[in-house]
Amino acid sequence: MELHGAIKIRILDLCKKNHITINGLAMLSGMSQSTVNSLVDGTSQNPKLLTILRLCLGLNIQIKDFFDSDLFIDLDDE
């Protein structure tokens, strides 16, 4: 799996776990809905770590918790 695909799935999983929508996550993170949508729809294929950090702050988790998933094992580098 490629990194952007793993990030997309992780965001969707965390939203489901926290019972929030993509729009809700955007509001909690202080980002525009279009920014978060671009991560989920694949438009943004190389998100900045700062963007991931903002999502984590919105979810009230640490960045290490975001990447603590089997999704990030054996990633493709393409």
TIDOGU-399988 format. One record per residue (C-alpha): x, y, z; residue in one letter; residue number from 1. Coordinates in steps of 0.001 Angstrom, whole numbers, padded with zeros to 6 digits, m for minus. Each point is the difference from the previous one (the first is absolute). Example, Ala and Ser with C-alpha at 12.3 -4.5 7.8 and 13.67 -1.06 7.14 Angstrom:
! TIDOGU-399988
(node (012300,m004500,007800),A,1);
(node (001370,003440,m000660),S,2);
//
This chain:
! TIDOGU-399988
(node (000000,000000,000000),M,1);
(node (001148,003525,m000691),E,2);
(node (000324,002558,002795),L,3);
(node (m002865,002219,m001162),H,4);
(node (m002308,m003023,m000081),G,5);
(node (000967,m000971,003539),A,6);
(node (m000573,003578,001192),I,7);
(node (m003415,000081,m001656),K,8);
(node (m001108,m003243,001645),I,9);
(node (001379,001080,003374),R,10);
(node (m001879,003310,m000123),I,11);
(node (m003245,m001758,m000897),L,12);
(node (000536,m002595,002747),D,13);
(node (000664,002683,002617),L,14);
(node (m003054,001981,m001085),C,15);
(node (m002154,m003113,000282),K,16);
(node (001484,m000877,003396),K,17);
(node (m000669,003531,001270),N,18);
(node (m003445,000241,m001631),H,19);
(node (000883,003112,m002006),I,20);
(node (m000235,000946,m003653),T,21);
(node (002804,001279,m002179),I,22);
(node (m001528,003460,000392),N,23);
(node (m000054,m000453,003776),G,24);
(node (003658,m001021,m000023),L,25);
(node (000874,003043,m002090),A,26);
(node (m001757,002295,002478),M,27);
(node (001646,m001669,003017),L,28);
(node (003398,000264,m001703),S,29);
(node (m000367,003620,m001046),G,30);
(node (000375,m000882,m003680),M,31);
(node (m002253,000459,m002973),S,32);
(node (m002222,m002874,m001028),Q,33);
(node (001625,000053,m003434),S,34);
(node (003415,m000652,001568),T,35);
(node (m001227,m003059,001873),V,36);
(node (m002034,m001129,m003028),N,37);
(node (003138,000155,m002145),S,38);
(node (001689,m002454,002373),L,39);
(node (m002941,m002380,m000179),V,40);
(node (m000754,000219,m003720),D,41);
(node (003661,m000383,m000995),G,42);
(node (000468,003493,m001439),T,43);
(node (002748,000591,002554),S,44);
(node (002463,m002802,m000576),Q,45);
(node (002746,001338,002264),N,46);
(node (m001474,001728,003068),P,47);
(node (002277,001984,002265),K,48);
(node (000699,m001329,003456),L,49);
(node (m001399,003264,001382),L,50);
(node (m003355,m000842,m001615),T,51);
(node (000007,m003414,001679),I,52);
(node (000928,001656,003301),L,53);
(node (m002960,002373,m000291),R,54);
(node (m002306,m002955,m000598),L,55);
(node (001424,m001669,003092),C,56);
(node (m000574,003106,002083),L,57);
(node (m003592,000089,m001219),G,58);
(node (m000424,m003649,000922),L,59);
(node (001724,000565,003331),N,60);
(node (002615,m002675,m000722),I,61);
(node (003762,000072,m000257),Q,62);
(node (001630,m000264,m003393),I,63);
(node (001532,m003339,001001),K,64);
(node (m003543,m001304,000493),D,65);
(node (m000940,001000,m003545),F,66);
(node (002804,m002127,m001424),F,67);
(node (m000544,m002847,002485),D,68);
(node (m001804,m002181,m002508),S,69);
(node (000878,m003006,m002125),D,70);
(node (m000895,002166,m003001),L,71);
(node (003444,001575,000249),F,72);
(node (001910,m003276,m000198),I,73);
(node (001585,m000940,m003335),D,74);
(node (m000930,003178,m001866),L,75);
(node (000910,000467,m003637),D,76);
(node (002286,002932,m000765),D,77);
(node (m001703,001010,m003229),E,78);
//
